[in-house]
Amino acid sequence: MDAGNQFLGTERIGKLMRQYAAPCIISLLVGALYNIVDQIFIANASYLGSYGNAANTVVFR
């Protein structure tokens, strides 16, 4: 095992969970915010409206 990643195999699980939880939560929040803003932007476009939101929902699911 690489010396730089050896702590992943030897460190306590609780400490690793606390260490990696924040970046995971931040990335999930950024993705959700992106989707919300995208839906608002598409809904406000006069030429797309509800069809644009439906298409965006199908693509992201």
Beta strands, then each sheet from edge to edge (+ up, - down):
end
